Amino acid sequence: MIVRRPFRSGSPAGHRHRPWPLCRHCCGLALDLGSARTRAWIAGRGMVLDVPTITFPGAGAVYPVQRGAIVDVPGTARMLDRLLSHRLPRLTRPLVMVTAPVLDGPAYRERARAAVEVLRPRAVLTVPTARAIALAAGADLSLPLLVVDIGAHLTEVVLLVDGLVFDARRTALGTTDLAGTTGLADADATAEISEAISTMITSMLRQDRTSLTAEALSRGALLAGGGALRPDLTRRLVGGTHAPLRAVPTPHTAAIRGAAKMLRAVHAHPSARGASPPGPGPLVR
């Protein structure tokens, strides 16, 4: 799958902003709804959640996010209500920033908005996970940047140009596949993920009529997600891509930290100000 049309996801990270909160009735919440873990950051409190993405509607457990897609909106809403409603200040309507896989598009954003409704947000904004990772790493977004995000169920390779998504690829493989859940031995699964990433990067290089992908790769791809904590996988990637890799500090939490940084930067966005009617705010890319 390919996306080449750049899109924006809020104000520039360097936008000057007033101290949080805007008023005593306001609250900011950043969410990273991962297939394996859900992480949440609340303004003034930092990261308050890092728990398995799971809900219990009855006797058994349900996993509402799979392979980077929200497959159970009501289940996701129940999970968010259980985990976050009591953590948010009373009588507040939070401004919510949600990380979103690059290639899931409007479907993911609409499902995320529907699930977050349970928290009565003033507005719901989304940021591409790759851009959130770049912000967490403090990367220079004025230069082409290649981001490799190896999650639990999904791996994305994304080229950012001027901070916007220029090209992207994905594969439904992740760190859970390294645990033998697919029937492959650990070494075989590591080789399969590494080969898939190398193939995606090679495809981007071949189809890029500019030199942007090559320029980004020559400086080193930014590596994030739980897969960045696997030395066996990173070694294979260096050998397969024949290019340097730069791991983000604490790579498994880079997305939520970047979303929090973006949230602080955009809290003066028009959708975050003023008194709007009760209910969910608009979903803004």
N, C-alpha and C positions, 0 to 999 in steps of 0.2 A: 504494500500500500504506500502511496506517495502523496505528500501534500507540498505544494510549492507556493501557494499564495500566502504572503505574510499576513499576520493578524496581530492586533494589539490586545493587551490584557491589563489595561490600567495605566496610571501615570508613571513616568520614569522613576526608577528606584531612587534617584538623587533628588526628587522633588522635595522642597522644603516644607516642613509640616509643623503644626503646633503640638505641644505636649499632649499626650493621651491622658484622659479621655476628653472629648469635646465638651461634655457636660456630665453631670452626675447620673443621668439616665442612659448614657451611651456605654457601649461595650464593644470590644473587638475580639473576633475569634478566627483563628486560622485552623483549617482542617486538612489532613492528608488521609483520605480514605483508601488505604492500600488493601490489596487482596489478602494479605496475611495479618497486617497490623493497622490499627487506626491511631493516629496521633493528633493531638489538639493542643493549641497554644492560645492562652487568654491574655489580653493586654493587662499589664501590671502584675501578672502572676507567672508568666513564662509557660513552658510546656507542662501541661497538667495531665496529659494522657499519653500512654504508649502501651496499648493493650491489643490482644488478638481481635481481629475483625470477625465477630461472632455474635449471634443472638440466639435466644432460647424461647421460641414461641410456644413450645409444648414440652414433650418429653425429651426431644432430641435437640441437637445443636444445628444451627443453620448458618452458612457462610454467605452473606448477602452480596459480597463483592468477589468476583472470580475473573481471573485473567484480565484484570484491569477494567472490568465492566461492572456496573451496579446492576445485578440481576434480580434483586429483591428490594424494591423501593420501600415497601412497608417495613420489611425487616431492618433495613438500614435506618429508617426513622425511629423504630423502637430502640435500636441500639444507641442512637444519638440521644434520645430522650433519657434513657437509663443512665448513660455515662455523663451527660453534660448539663441537663436541665437544673440539677441541684448545685452545679458549680458556677453557674452564671448569676450575676447579681440580680436580685429581684427587681421587677418592674423595668427591666431593660429590654431593648430590642437590638441585638448585636448586629454589627456589620461583619459579615462572614466572608472570608477568603478561602476558596477551595482549590486545591491542586487538581489538575485534570490531565490525563494522558493526552498527548498531542493528537493522536489519530482517532480518538473516539468522537470528536466533534460535538455537534449540538445534542446528540442523544445523551451523552454522558452529562452534559451541563444541565439539561432539563431534568434528568433523573436525580442529579445532585440537588438541584433546587427543590424538587418535590420532597426529598428526604429531609432537607434542612428546614423545611417549613415547620417542623415540630418545635423548633427553637424560636419561632416567631422573629425572623431576622428583619432588620430594616432594609437590607439589601444583601444580595449574594453576588460576589465577584469571583471570577475564576482566573487562575494563572496557569499556563502550561507548566507541567512538572519540570521540564528541561530548563525553562527560564528561572524557576524557583531555585533549582540546583545551582545555576550560574550565579544568582544573587547571593546564595549562601556561601559560595566559594569566593565571592568578591572578584569575580572574573571581569576583565575589560570587555564590556559588551560593544565597544566601538569596533572591535575586530571580530572576524568570523570565528565562531566557536563550535566545536563538535562535542556534544554531550552524549555519553553512553550511560544509560540508567538501567541497571540490572536489578529488577525487583523480584518479588517472590514468585509471581506467576507470569510476568511480562517483562520484556526487554525492549527498550526504545533507543534508537540512534537518531539524534536530532542535530541539524545544522542551524545555528542561530546566526543571523546577520543583522547587525545593529539592534540586537536584543530581540528580534522577531524570528519566528519560525520560517525558515526558507525551504527546508527539505527534511523529510523524516521517513524512517522505516521502523518496523516493529516485528517481533516474533513472540509467539505465545510460549516462551520458555523462560524459566527463572530459577531462583535458588531452591525452590521446593523440588524441582526436578533433579537437583543434586542429591536429594535424600533417598533416591531409589524408588520414588513413587511412580515413575513411568516404566519400571522394570529394567532400566539401564543401570549398569554399574556406575559408581560415582565418577570414575575416570572417564567413562564413555559419555556421561551426561555433561561433564566439564568440557570435553572435546566438542560435543554437539553445540553447546551454547557459544563457545569460542568461535567455532566455524560459522555459526549463524551470524554473529556480530561482524566477523571479517567479511562475509558475503554481503551484508547490508552496506558496509562501508565501501567495498569495491563497487557495488552497484551505484552508489551515490557518486563516486568518483567518475565512473564511466558516463553517467547521464548528465553530469554537470557541465554545461557549456561554458561556464566561467572557471576561474581558478580558485573559487572560494572554498570548496571542500578540501582541495589539496593544501591550500594555505592554512586552514584550520587544523588539518591532520599533522602538518609539519611542525606546528607548535605543540602538539600533544593533545589528545582527546581528554576531556574531563570525565572522570569515572566516578559514578555514584551508585547508590542502592546497596542492598545487602551483599550483592555479588562482589562489590569492591573490597569486601572484607575477606575474600577467598584468595589467598596467595597463589594457589594452584591455577585458578581461573585467570588471574591477572598476568601470570607468567605466560600462559598460553596465548592470551590476547596480544601481548607485546610481540611474541614470535609470529603470530598470525597476521598482524597488521603492519609489522616492521616499522612501527612508529611509537614515539613515547606516549605514555599515559600519565595523567596527573590525577591522583585520587583526591577527592574532596575530604577534608577533615570530618571525622564521624559521618561517613557517607550515607549510612542508613537513615539518618535524620536530616539530611540536607534539604529535602523537599519541604518539610514543615518549617524549618528555620528560614528558608527563602520566602515561603508564603507569609510568614510573620513579618519579615522585612518589607515585603511588598505591601502588606496590610498597613503597616505604620506609615508607608510612603503615600498611600492613596486615601487615608482617612478623611482628607479634605475634598474628595471627589463629590460632585453634586449629589450623587445618589446616597451619600453618607450623611448629608446635612438636612436640616429641616424636619418638620413633623409630617410624616406620611401616614395614611390610614392604617389601622391594624391589619396584620397579615404579612406575607412575605414580600420582600422588595424585588426589584427586577434583577434578572440574571444578566450580568455585564461581562463581556469578554475582556 
